Amino acid sequence: MKRGQQMEVPSPGQNTKVAAFGALNYATGLHRSLVPRVSKGGKNSAQFILFVGGLLLRARRTEKRIVLALDNGPIHTSKKTSAFMTHPDVRKHIRVVWLPKYAPNLNDQERVWKVAKQQGVANVLFSNRDSLMGHVRQVLNSINASPHAPFALVRRCGPQAVRKYLGTGT
């Protein structure tokens, strides 16, 4: 800036959040995510059930059972979610494994979120909520597009090493 002149620097105003749900297949590296269209800055049980419903459709189509690792967060343990998850059709296709509430190191999905935040939205000023949501979707779509991307993000190894570790092939 020239002396005596002040440059106008945009400021974020009030911070906003975007809810997103994600699932990482530990055997193949496939990552699926959902950024709900209507999100007032938080996550809720209805949005989570919608995401799990998408996983359920995939499990029915592929005829493979999904093991879903969940922490004990409020949306995972709500009455609405519990009623959905205990439905016989859901139980047939999805098995829930409960993780400790404050143990993000046990959940590789948390590492995907961390990298997505660092690479996608950290130190970026968005003019409005829609542009933020669009950018979050773009970052998650780039992660979802490559089956090797999540492994590179969370383990720094390829899917062959993980399959060997899990005993699902070479």
C-alpha positions in Angstrom: 0.0 0.0 0.0 1.0 3.5 -0.5 1.7 5.5 2.6 -1.5 7.2 3.8 -3.8 4.9 1.9 -5.5 2.0 3.5 -6.3 -1.1 1.4 -9.7 -2.6 1.9 -9.4 -6.2 3.0 -12.5 -8.4 3.0 -13.3 -10.1 6.3 -15.4 -13.2 6.7 -18.0 -11.6 8.9 -19.7 -14.4 10.7 -18.2 -17.9 10.3 -20.4 -20.6 8.8 -20.2 -24.3 8.7 -21.1 -26.9 6.2 -22.3 -30.4 7.2 -20.8 -33.3 5.4 -21.0 -37.1 5.8 -18.5 -39.6 4.6 -17.6 -43.3 4.5 -14.3 -44.9 3.7 -14.1 -48.5 2.5 -11.0 -49.8 4.3 -10.5 -52.7 1.9 -10.8 -50.9 -1.5 -10.2 -47.2 -0.7 -13.5 -46.1 -2.1 -14.8 -43.0 -0.5 -18.4 -41.8 -0.6 -19.6 -38.5 0.8 -22.7 -36.4 1.0 -23.0 -32.7 1.5 -26.7 -32.1 2.2 -28.4 -29.4 0.1 -30.1 -27.9 3.1 -27.7 -27.4 5.9 -28.0 -24.7 8.4 -24.5 -25.2 9.7 -25.0 -28.4 11.6 -25.6 -32.0 11.2 -28.8 -33.7 12.1 -30.1 -37.3 12.4 -32.4 -36.9 9.3 -29.3 -36.0 7.1 -27.3 -38.9 8.6 -30.1 -41.3 7.9 -30.3 -40.1 4.3 -26.5 -40.8 4.0 -26.8 -44.3 5.5 -29.8 -44.9 3.3 -27.5 -44.4 0.3 -25.0 -46.9 1.7 -27.9 -49.3 2.3 -28.9 -49.1 -1.3 -25.4 -49.9 -2.4 -25.3 -52.9 0.0 -28.5 -54.2 -1.4 -27.2 -53.8 -5.0 -23.8 -55.4 -4.4 -25.2 -58.0 -1.9 -22.3 -57.2 0.4 -22.7 -56.3 4.1 -21.4 -53.0 5.2 -19.6 -52.6 8.5 -20.1 -49.1 9.7 -17.7 -47.7 12.3 -19.4 -44.9 14.3 -18.4 -42.8 17.2 -20.9 -42.1 19.9 -21.8 -38.7 18.6 -25.3 -37.3 19.2 -26.6 -37.9 15.6 -25.4 -41.5 15.7 -27.1 -42.3 19.0 -30.4 -40.3 18.6 -33.7 -42.0 18.9 -34.4 -41.4 15.2 -31.1 -42.9 14.1 -31.5 -45.8 16.5 -34.9 -46.6 15.2 -33.6 -46.6 11.6 -30.5 -48.6 12.4 -32.5 -51.3 14.2 -34.9 -51.9 11.3 -34.5 -55.6 10.2 -33.7 -54.6 6.6 -31.0 -52.2 7.7 -29.5 -54.8 10.2 -29.4 -57.3 7.4 -27.1 -55.2 5.3 -25.3 -52.9 7.8 -23.5 -53.9 10.9 -22.5 -51.0 13.3 -19.2 -51.1 15.2 -19.1 -48.5 18.0 -15.9 -46.6 18.5 -15.0 -44.6 21.7 -16.5 -41.1 21.6 -13.2 -39.2 21.7 -10.9 -41.4 19.6 -10.5 -39.8 16.2 -7.2 -41.8 15.7 -9.3 -45.0 15.4 -11.4 -43.6 12.5 -9.6 -43.0 9.2 -12.5 -41.0 8.0 -11.5 -38.3 10.4 -8.1 -38.1 8.7 -9.9 -37.6 5.3 -11.9 -34.7 6.8 -8.7 -33.2 8.2 -6.9 -33.3 4.8 -10.0 -32.1 3.0 -10.3 -29.1 5.3 -6.6 -28.3 5.0 -6.5 -28.6 1.2 -9.9 -27.3 0.4 -11.1 -24.6 2.7 -8.3 -23.5 5.0 -7.3 -19.9 4.5 -9.9 -19.2 1.8 -12.5 -16.5 2.1 -15.8 -17.4 0.5 -18.3 -14.6 -0.4 -21.3 -16.6 0.5 -22.5 -20.0 1.9 -23.3 -21.4 -1.6 -19.8 -20.8 -2.8 -18.4 -22.5 0.3 -20.8 -25.5 -0.2 -19.8 -25.7 -3.9 -16.1 -25.7 -3.0 -16.6 -28.4 -0.3 -18.4 -30.6 -2.8 -15.6 -30.1 -5.4 -13.0 -31.1 -2.9 -14.9 -34.2 -1.8 -15.7 -35.2 -5.4 -12.0 -35.1 -6.2 -11.4 -37.4 -3.3 -14.3 -39.7 -4.3 -13.1 -39.8 -7.9 -9.9 -41.8 -7.2 -10.0 -45.0 -5.2 -6.3 -44.4 -4.3 -6.8 -40.9 -3.0 -8.1 -41.7 0.5 -5.3 -44.2 1.1 -2.8 -41.6 0.0 -4.4 -39.1 2.4 -4.7 -41.3 5.5 -2.1 -44.0 5.3 0.5 -42.9 2.8 0.3 -46.3 1.1 -1.6 -48.0 -1.7 -4.6 -50.2 -1.6 -2.5 -53.4 -2.1 -0.8 -52.8 1.2 -4.1 -52.3 3.0 -5.7 -55.3 1.4 -2.6 -57.4 2.5 -2.9 -56.0 6.0 -6.6 -56.7 6.2 -6.2 -60.2 4.7 -8.5 -59.5 1.7 -6.0 -60.4 -1.0 -2.8 -59.2 -2.5 
